[in-house]
Amino acid sequence: MKTSTNEFQTWLDESIYDMVRFYPMNTSEYSVSEMLNSALNAVRGYEAGIFDTYKDAVETTTEIPLFE
Amino acid sequence: MDRVVKQARSAINEYIRVKLNNIPYQTLNTEDFSKFIAESNKLSLKIEYGGSMPALRGLILLNNDKSNSLVLLSDENNNCWKRFTLVKEICHIFLEHEHKIENDNALKMAEALMFHVAFLPNFLPTGDTSNLSKEAEKDYETFEALLGKINPLGAEETSAVVAAIEILIPAICKDWISKWIEQGCHLNDISSKLKVPNLILEHRLKDWGLKVPPLK
């Protein structure tokens, strides 16, 4: 996978955002550059409009569930 | 009580007070909770999913002046992981200690994370403890000692995970979960009620000192 450390930082510097936090999928399998590549792919995909608005279908419940 | 847990409970209590008329929740709509946290911090929030980010479950982008935020979730997450990842990212908004740390460099952030999970891999958690170093094993029970040894940026991720667990599997659920386990339920019976990943639930049960039931 192509390293794009600087590319993601460049994107971040030019964006309206100042901070980024990642949640790695499984870092024993991925490198720093792959993490940054994924971040770059994600933000570019978002800008290209290929993401969808997230809706959580789970309702908030206040009742203790019964064991079935 | 741990400072991170305290902050998570404070966010929970405010949500319960404002949105639920002071009635504690058992399961949580993460979208509504996230919007509540963003609004409380006068922050615009967009939550989107999709794209290709194989090395990440998700990410959050924030302004230093806290006016805009964007959460991107990987579509490779199942619904439970999407919910958990969203709450974990939202915790970065209200965890106080985070604002004291310089964190505008993506490479530093990623390197810190790599170091962090190599040292303490199951706390993100990946469920894989095979890389846990001897030193980490020795200090495993002393969580604060471990946090002091690792990069603060990596520690922030652990804090956000701990806070997200507190929010999605709140302490109020412990009694009924304990009873269900006594009655012979499986791990997925509980996780499907709470809509949380099995791995996260397993971590919480161990943290509570409860027996972890088998998967169906």
HADDOCK unambig.tbl for C-alpha pairs under 7 A between the chains (distance, minus, plus):
assign (segid A and resid 5 and name CA) (segid B and resid 107 and name CA) 6.48 0.50 0.50
assign (segid A and resid 9 and name CA) (segid B and resid 105 and name CA) 6.97 0.50 0.50
assign (segid A and resid 9 and name CA) (segid B and resid 106 and name CA) 5.98 0.50 0.50
assign (segid A and resid 16 and name CA) (segid B and resid 63 and name CA) 6.91 0.50 0.50
assign (segid A and resid 17 and name CA) (segid B and resid 61 and name CA) 6.04 0.50 0.50
assign (segid A and resid 17 and name CA) (segid B and resid 62 and name CA) 5.28 0.50 0.50
assign (segid A and resid 17 and name CA) (segid B and resid 63 and name CA) 4.62 0.50 0.50
assign (segid A and resid 18 and name CA) (segid B and resid 62 and name CA) 6.02 0.50 0.50
assign (segid A and resid 18 and name CA) (segid B and resid 63 and name CA) 4.95 0.50 0.50
assign (segid A and resid 18 and name CA) (segid B and resid 64 and name CA) 5.71 0.50 0.50
assign (segid A and resid 18 and name CA) (segid B and resid 104 and name CA) 5.65 0.50 0.50
assign (segid A and resid 19 and name CA) (segid B and resid 61 and name CA) 5.63 0.50 0.50
assign (segid A and resid 19 and name CA) (segid B and resid 62 and name CA) 5.09 0.50 0.50
assign (segid A and resid 19 and name CA) (segid B and resid 63 and name CA) 6.25 0.50 0.50
assign (segid A and resid 19 and name CA) (segid B and resid 64 and name CA) 6.88 0.50 0.50
assign (segid A and resid 19 and name CA) (segid B and resid 103 and name CA) 6.17 0.50 0.50
assign (segid A and resid 19 and name CA) (segid B and resid 104 and name CA) 4.78 0.50 0.50
assign (segid A and resid 20 and name CA) (segid B and resid 59 and name CA) 6.96 0.50 0.50
assign (segid A and resid 20 and name CA) (segid B and resid 60 and name CA) 5.67 0.50 0.50
assign (segid A and resid 20 and name CA) (segid B and resid 61 and name CA) 4.60 0.50 0.50
assign (segid A and resid 20 and name CA) (segid B and resid 62 and name CA) 6.43 0.50 0.50
assign (segid A and resid 20 and name CA) (segid B and resid 104 and name CA) 6.90 0.50 0.50
assign (segid A and resid 20 and name CA) (segid B and resid 106 and name CA) 6.62 0.50 0.50
assign (segid A and resid 21 and name CA) (segid B and resid 59 and name CA) 5.51 0.50 0.50
assign (segid A and resid 21 and name CA) (segid B and resid 60 and name CA) 5.37 0.50 0.50
assign (segid A and resid 21 and name CA) (segid B and resid 61 and name CA) 6.74 0.50 0.50
assign (segid A and resid 22 and name CA) (segid B and resid 56 and name CA) 6.86 0.50 0.50
assign (segid A and resid 22 and name CA) (segid B and resid 58 and name CA) 6.19 0.50 0.50
assign (segid A and resid 22 and name CA) (segid B and resid 59 and name CA) 4.46 0.50 0.50
assign (segid A and resid 22 and name CA) (segid B and resid 60 and name CA) 6.78 0.50 0.50
assign (segid A and resid 23 and name CA) (segid B and resid 56 and name CA) 5.64 0.50 0.50
assign (segid A and resid 23 and name CA) (segid B and resid 57 and name CA) 5.39 0.50 0.50
assign (segid A and resid 23 and name CA) (segid B and resid 58 and name CA) 5.36 0.50 0.50
assign (segid A and resid 23 and name CA) (segid B and resid 59 and name CA) 5.97 0.50 0.50
assign (segid A and resid 24 and name CA) (segid B and resid 55 and name CA) 5.84 0.50 0.50
assign (segid A and resid 24 and name CA) (segid B and resid 56 and name CA) 4.23 0.50 0.50
assign (segid A and resid 24 and name CA) (segid B and resid 57 and name CA) 5.65 0.50 0.50
assign (segid A and resid 25 and name CA) (segid B and resid 55 and name CA) 5.17 0.50 0.50
assign (segid A and resid 25 and name CA) (segid B and resid 56 and name CA) 4.46 0.50 0.50
assign (segid A and resid 25 and name CA) (segid B and resid 57 and name CA) 4.88 0.50 0.50
assign (segid A and resid 26 and name CA) (segid B and resid 55 and name CA) 6.85 0.50 0.50
assign (segid A and resid 26 and name CA) (segid B and resid 126 and name CA) 5.85 0.50 0.50
assign (segid A and resid 27 and name CA) (segid B and resid 114 and name CA) 6.47 0.50 0.50
assign (segid A and resid 27 and name CA) (segid B and resid 117 and name CA) 6.90 0.50 0.50
assign (segid A and resid 30 and name CA) (segid B and resid 55 and name CA) 5.96 0.50 0.50
assign (segid A and resid 32 and name CA) (segid B and resid 110 and name CA) 5.67 0.50 0.50
assign (segid A and resid 32 and name CA) (segid B and resid 111 and name CA) 6.06 0.50 0.50
assign (segid A and resid 32 and name CA) (segid B and resid 114 and name CA) 6.77 0.50 0.50
assign (segid A and resid 34 and name CA) (segid B and resid 55 and name CA) 6.22 0.50 0.50
assign (segid A and resid 35 and name CA) (segid B and resid 55 and name CA) 5.16 0.50 0.50
assign (segid A and resid 35 and name CA) (segid B and resid 56 and name CA) 6.42 0.50 0.50
assign (segid A and resid 35 and name CA) (segid B and resid 110 and name CA) 6.93 0.50 0.50
assign (segid A and resid 38 and name CA) (segid B and resid 52 and name CA) 6.88 0.50 0.50
assign (segid A and resid 38 and name CA) (segid B and resid 53 and name CA) 4.11 0.50 0.50
assign (segid A and resid 38 and name CA) (segid B and resid 54 and name CA) 6.17 0.50 0.50
assign (segid A and resid 38 and name CA) (segid B and resid 55 and name CA) 5.89 0.50 0.50
assign (segid A and resid 38 and name CA) (segid B and resid 56 and name CA) 6.52 0.50 0.50
assign (segid A and resid 39 and name CA) (segid B and resid 53 and name CA) 6.45 0.50 0.50
assign (segid A and resid 41 and name CA) (segid B and resid 52 and name CA) 6.22 0.50 0.50
assign (segid A and resid 41 and name CA) (segid B and resid 53 and name CA) 6.26 0.50 0.50
assign (segid A and resid 42 and name CA) (segid B and resid 51 and name CA) 5.83 0.50 0.50
assign (segid A and resid 42 and name CA) (segid B and resid 52 and name CA) 6.10 0.50 0.50
assign (segid A and resid 42 and name CA) (segid B and resid 53 and name CA) 5.81 0.50 0.50
assign (segid A and resid 45 and name CA) (segid B and resid 51 and name CA) 5.66 0.50 0.50
assign (segid A and resid 50 and name CA) (segid B and resid 50 and name CA) 6.94 0.50 0.50
assign (segid A and resid 50 and name CA) (segid B and resid 51 and name CA) 6.34 0.50 0.50
assign (segid A and resid 51 and name CA) (segid B and resid 48 and name CA) 5.87 0.50 0.50
assign (segid A and resid 51 and name CA) (segid B and resid 49 and name CA) 5.33 0.50 0.50
assign (segid A and resid 51 and name CA) (segid B and resid 50 and name CA) 4.75 0.50 0.50
assign (segid A and resid 51 and name CA) (segid B and resid 51 and name CA) 5.98 0.50 0.50
assign (segid A and resid 52 and name CA) (segid B and resid 48 and name CA) 5.31 0.50 0.50
assign (segid A and resid 52 and name CA) (segid B and resid 49 and name CA) 5.47 0.50 0.50
assign (segid A and resid 52 and name CA) (segid B and resid 50 and name CA) 6.43 0.50 0.50
assign (segid A and resid 53 and name CA) (segid B and resid 47 and name CA) 6.04 0.50 0.50
assign (segid A and resid 53 and name CA) (segid B and resid 48 and name CA) 4.45 0.50 0.50
assign (segid A and resid 53 and name CA) (segid B and resid 49 and name CA) 6.47 0.50 0.50
assign (segid A and resid 54 and name CA) (segid B and resid 47 and name CA) 5.55 0.50 0.50
assign (segid A and resid 54 and name CA) (segid B and resid 48 and name CA) 4.88 0.50 0.50
assign (segid A and resid 54 and name CA) (segid B and resid 49 and name CA) 5.88 0.50 0.50
assign (segid A and resid 55 and name CA) (segid B and resid 31 and name CA) 6.44 0.50 0.50
assign (segid A and resid 56 and name CA) (segid B and resid 29 and name CA) 6.21 0.50 0.50
assign (segid A and resid 56 and name CA) (segid B and resid 30 and name CA) 6.35 0.50 0.50
assign (segid A and resid 56 and name CA) (segid B and resid 31 and name CA) 5.58 0.50 0.50
assign (segid A and resid 58 and name CA) (segid B and resid 29 and name CA) 5.38 0.50 0.50
assign (segid A and resid 59 and name CA) (segid B and resid 28 and name CA) 6.46 0.50 0.50
assign (segid A and resid 59 and name CA) (segid B and resid 29 and name CA) 5.20 0.50 0.50
assign (segid A and resid 60 and name CA) (segid B and resid 25 and name CA) 6.62 0.50 0.50
assign (segid A and resid 60 and name CA) (segid B and resid 27 and name CA) 5.24 0.50 0.50
assign (segid A and resid 60 and name CA) (segid B and resid 28 and name CA) 4.25 0.50 0.50
assign (segid A and resid 60 and name CA) (segid B and resid 29 and name CA) 4.85 0.50 0.50
assign (segid A and resid 61 and name CA) (segid B and resid 25 and name CA) 5.54 0.50 0.50
assign (segid A and resid 61 and name CA) (segid B and resid 26 and name CA) 5.65 0.50 0.50
assign (segid A and resid 61 and name CA) (segid B and resid 27 and name CA) 5.24 0.50 0.50
assign (segid A and resid 61 and name CA) (segid B and resid 28 and name CA) 6.66 0.50 0.50
assign (segid A and resid 62 and name CA) (segid B and resid 23 and name CA) 6.59 0.50 0.50
assign (segid A and resid 62 and name CA) (segid B and resid 24 and name CA) 5.93 0.50 0.50
assign (segid A and resid 62 and name CA) (segid B and resid 25 and name CA) 4.14 0.50 0.50
assign (segid A and resid 62 and name CA) (segid B and resid 26 and name CA) 5.27 0.50 0.50
assign (segid A and resid 63 and name CA) (segid B and resid 26 and name CA) 6.56 0.50 0.50
assign (segid A and resid 64 and name CA) (segid B and resid 26 and name CA) 6.42 0.50 0.50
assign (segid A and resid 67 and name CA) (segid B and resid 180 and name CA) 6.50 0.50 0.50
